[in-house]
Amino acid sequence: MSQEILEVRPFPQPQQAIECMLLPLQTLFNHQRYPMDTPQRLHSYLIVLFTKGKGWHSVDFTSYPYQEKTLLFVAENQVHQWEINTENDAFVLAFSKEFLYKSPQDREVLESYRIFDYSLQSPILALENEDYQRFLALFQELKHEFDRTEVDAFKHDIYRNLLRTILLLAERRKRYEAQPSVLAQYAEFARFREQVEANFSRTRNVQDYATTLGYSPKKLNQVTRLTLSKNAKLFVDERVILEIKRLLIHTNLSIKEIADRTGFDEPTNLVKFFKRYTRQTPLAFREQLILSQT
């Protein structure tokens, strides 16, 4: 069996004073609390600014190439995996949505913006030198604040404002690359995506999501087609397929246990569902991926 997913919680204490952390990549490699090259599900958001070297970073079964002057975005609960390379360096920024949501207007930065939406685009953003210098200055200023030993009434707000500026500049870059139809529908799609993320193991019924959101199924299909060029049912089913793949590759769970976790009454129904989309059985997929990693 391949390595199981590590559940990584950078901010394990409830209501921790500050749920935001910035570290150099080499610090993580040198003082790691767990094997960094093991698949891990991060219970926070992650932004990495690569400043030296090149390599690959795996996010949900896809390896993405990066080099210096590259940003990487990993959303909460995605499974990702580091490539250990002592020649590389980066700023690694982790934060919780609760930290950012201290200001009500900041909620839309994660809920209505594209930067962490893995259903739309690559998590990698290559930067031209001018943009890179702006991001680098912000990360350096954020590190300067983290390194200050003095604690005052302004410290956490400075963290939050620098983080928000990083997110806004990244969102601007993402929107430059977006199709007009995507931008027009994205706020509505984001509400649907959030509901799917919370409930895909409970229901795959588009009517259930439409009712919760106050849409008709026709409206929900229109939103997803304009945003993703696919209907709402396919979007929900693909999210379920992704979770099944995660559990097949990164756990020792049986098909019955995976069926229980992903909302199938019987293991045979999961097998039929998975085969319809992937053209192979869950066990064949598991065996194929394990062989490719040996």
C-alpha positions in Angstrom: 0.0 0.0 0.0 1.2 3.5 -0.8 1.6 6.1 2.0 -1.5 7.1 3.9 -2.6 10.7 3.9 -1.3 12.7 6.9 -3.9 15.0 8.4 -1.8 18.2 9.0 -3.3 20.8 11.3 -0.9 23.8 11.6 -3.2 25.4 14.1 -4.3 22.6 16.4 -5.5 24.6 19.3 -9.1 26.0 19.2 -9.1 29.8 19.0 -5.3 29.9 18.8 -4.1 33.5 19.1 -3.1 33.7 15.4 -4.0 31.2 12.7 -1.4 32.4 10.3 2.2 31.1 9.8 5.1 31.9 7.5 8.2 29.8 7.2 11.0 29.4 4.7 10.8 26.1 2.9 14.2 24.9 4.1 13.0 25.4 7.7 10.2 23.0 7.0 12.6 20.5 5.5 15.1 20.8 8.3 12.8 20.8 11.3 9.9 18.7 10.0 7.4 17.3 12.4 6.4 14.6 9.9 7.8 13.2 6.6 7.4 16.2 4.2 7.2 14.0 1.1 4.2 12.0 2.4 0.8 12.8 0.9 -0.9 15.3 3.3 -4.3 16.9 3.7 -3.8 20.4 5.1 -6.5 21.7 7.3 -5.8 25.3 6.3 -5.0 27.2 3.1 -1.5 27.3 1.7 0.4 29.8 -0.5 4.0 29.0 -1.6 6.2 31.6 -3.3 9.1 29.7 -4.9 12.3 31.9 -4.8 14.9 29.4 -5.8 15.2 26.1 -7.8 12.7 24.1 -9.7 10.7 20.9 -9.3 7.3 19.3 -9.1 4.5 19.6 -6.6 1.7 17.0 -6.5 -1.9 18.2 -5.8 -4.7 15.7 -6.0 -3.0 13.1 -8.3 -1.5 15.7 -10.7 2.1 16.8 -10.6 2.7 20.5 -11.5 6.1 21.8 -12.5 7.4 25.0 -10.8 10.5 27.1 -10.9 11.6 30.3 -9.2 9.1 33.2 -9.5 6.2 30.8 -9.1 3.2 30.9 -6.8 1.4 27.7 -5.7 -2.1 27.7 -4.1 -3.4 24.7 -2.2 -7.0 24.9 -0.9 -8.1 23.6 2.5 -8.6 19.8 2.5 -6.8 19.2 -0.8 -4.2 16.4 -0.8 -0.7 17.6 -1.7 2.8 16.3 -1.6 6.2 18.0 -1.4 9.3 17.0 -3.4 12.3 17.2 -1.1 15.1 19.2 -2.8 17.6 20.9 -0.5 18.6 23.2 -3.4 15.2 24.8 -3.5 13.7 27.6 -1.3 10.4 29.3 -0.9 8.2 31.2 1.4 5.5 28.9 2.8 2.4 30.7 4.1 -0.4 28.8 5.8 -3.6 30.4 7.2 -7.1 29.5 8.3 -10.2 31.0 6.9 -11.2 32.0 10.4 -8.1 34.2 10.6 -9.0 36.0 7.4 -12.7 36.2 8.3 -12.1 38.5 11.2 -13.2 41.3 8.8 -16.7 40.4 7.3 -15.7 41.9 3.9 -12.8 39.4 3.6 -15.2 36.4 3.4 -15.6 36.9 -0.4 -11.8 36.6 -0.9 -12.1 32.8 -0.3 -15.7 32.2 -1.1 -16.1 34.2 -4.3 -12.6 34.4 -5.8 -10.8 32.0 -8.1 -7.4 31.7 -6.6 -8.0 28.5 -4.6 -10.6 27.0 -6.9 -9.0 23.7 -8.1 -12.1 22.9 -10.3 -11.1 25.8 -12.6 -7.4 26.0 -13.2 -3.9 24.9 -12.3 -2.8 25.8 -8.7 0.4 27.2 -10.3 0.8 30.8 -11.2 4.0 31.8 -13.0 5.0 35.4 -12.4 6.7 38.0 -14.6 9.6 39.7 -12.9 7.7 42.9 -12.0 4.8 40.9 -10.4 7.3 38.6 -8.7 9.1 41.6 -7.1 5.8 42.9 -5.7 4.9 39.5 -4.2 8.4 39.0 -2.9 8.3 42.4 -1.1 4.9 41.4 0.6 6.2 38.0 1.7 9.4 39.6 3.1 7.4 42.3 5.0 5.1 39.5 6.4 8.2 37.6 7.5 9.6 40.8 9.1 6.4 41.1 11.2 6.5 37.4 12.2 10.1 37.8 13.3 9.4 40.8 15.5 9.4 39.8 19.2 7.2 42.7 20.3 3.5 42.1 20.4 1.2 45.1 20.1 -2.3 46.0 19.1 -1.4 46.3 15.5 0.5 43.0 14.8 -2.4 40.7 13.8 -4.1 43.4 11.7 -0.8 43.9 9.8 -0.6 40.2 9.2 -4.1 40.2 7.9 -3.7 43.2 5.7 -0.5 41.9 4.1 -2.2 38.5 3.5 -5.3 40.2 2.0 -3.1 42.2 -0.4 -1.3 39.0 -1.5 -4.7 37.4 -2.1 -6.1 40.4 -4.0 -3.0 40.7 -6.3 -3.2 37.0 -7.0 -6.9 37.2 -7.8 -6.2 40.1 -10.2 -3.8 37.9 -12.1 -6.2 35.0 -12.2 -9.0 37.3 -13.5 -6.8 38.5 -16.3 -6.7 34.9 -17.5 -10.5 34.2 -17.1 -13.2 34.1 -19.7 -15.9 36.8 -19.3 -18.6 34.1 -18.9 -16.7 32.6 -16.0 -16.4 35.9 -14.2 -20.1 36.7 -14.7 -21.3 33.5 -13.1 -18.5 32.8 -10.6 -20.1 34.1 -7.4 -23.1 31.9 -7.9 -20.9 28.9 -8.9 -18.8 29.5 -5.7 -21.9 29.1 -3.5 -22.7 25.8 -5.3 -19.1 24.6 -5.0 -19.1 25.3 -1.2 -22.3 23.2 -0.8 -20.9 20.4 -2.8 -17.7 20.3 -0.7 -19.7 20.1 2.5 -22.3 17.6 1.3 -21.0 15.4 -1.5 -20.8 12.4 0.8 -24.5 12.9 1.7 -26.1 13.6 -1.6 -25.3 13.6 -5.3 -28.8 14.9 -6.2 -28.7 18.2 -8.1 -32.2 19.0 -6.9 -31.0 18.9 -3.3 -28.3 21.5 -4.0 -30.7 23.6 -6.0 -33.2 23.7 -3.2 -30.5 24.6 -0.6 -29.3 27.5 -2.8 -32.7 28.7 -3.8 -32.1 27.9 -7.5 -33.9 25.8 -10.0 -32.0 22.8 -11.3 -32.1 24.5 -14.7 -30.4 27.6 -13.2 -27.8 25.5 -11.5 -26.9 23.7 -14.7 -26.7 27.0 -16.5 -24.2 28.4 -13.9 -22.0 25.3 -14.0 -22.0 25.1 -17.9 -21.0 28.8 -18.2 -18.3 28.4 -15.6 -16.9 24.9 -16.3 -18.5 23.8 -19.6 -20.1 20.9 -17.8 -23.5 20.3 -16.0 -24.1 20.4 -12.3 -24.5 16.6 -12.0 -21.1 16.0 -13.6 -19.4 18.5 -11.3 -20.9 16.7 -8.2 -19.9 13.3 -9.5 -16.4 14.3 -10.3 -16.0 15.6 -6.7 -17.1 12.2 -5.4 -14.7 10.4 -7.8 -11.8 12.6 -6.6 -12.6 11.6 -2.9 -12.8 7.9 -3.8 -9.4 8.1 -5.6 -7.9 9.8 -2.5 -9.2 7.1 -0.2 -8.1 4.3 -2.6 -4.6 5.5 -2.9 -3.8 7.0 0.4 -5.6 4.7 2.9 -6.0 1.0 3.5 -9.8 1.2 3.7 -11.8 -1.5 2.0 -14.3 -0.8 -0.8 -17.1 -1.2 1.7 -15.5 1.4 4.1 -14.9 3.8 1.2 -18.5 3.3 0.1 -19.7 4.2 3.6 -17.6 7.3 3.7 -18.7 8.6 0.2 -22.4 8.0 0.5 -23.1 4.7 -1.2 -25.5 2.2 0.3 -23.7 -0.8 -1.2 -20.1 -1.4 -2.4 -21.4 -2.6 -5.7 -23.0 0.7 -6.4 -19.7 2.5 -5.7 -17.9 0.1 -8.1 -20.5 0.7 -10.9 -20.3 4.5 -10.3 -16.5 4.5 -10.3 -16.2 2.3 -13.4 -18.7 4.4 -15.3 -16.4 7.5 -15.0 -12.9 5.9 -15.0 -13.5 2.7 -17.1 -11.8 0.6 -14.4 -12.8 -0.8 -11.1 -11.7 0.8 -7.9 -9.3 -2.1 -7.1 -7.7 -1.9 -10.5 -7.2 1.8 -10.1 -5.6 1.2 -6.7 -3.3 -1.5 -8.0 -2.3 0.5 -11.0 -1.3 3.6 -9.0 0.6 1.5 -6.4 2.6 -0.2 -9.2 3.4 3.1 -10.8 4.9 4.3 -7.5 7.2 1.3 -6.9 
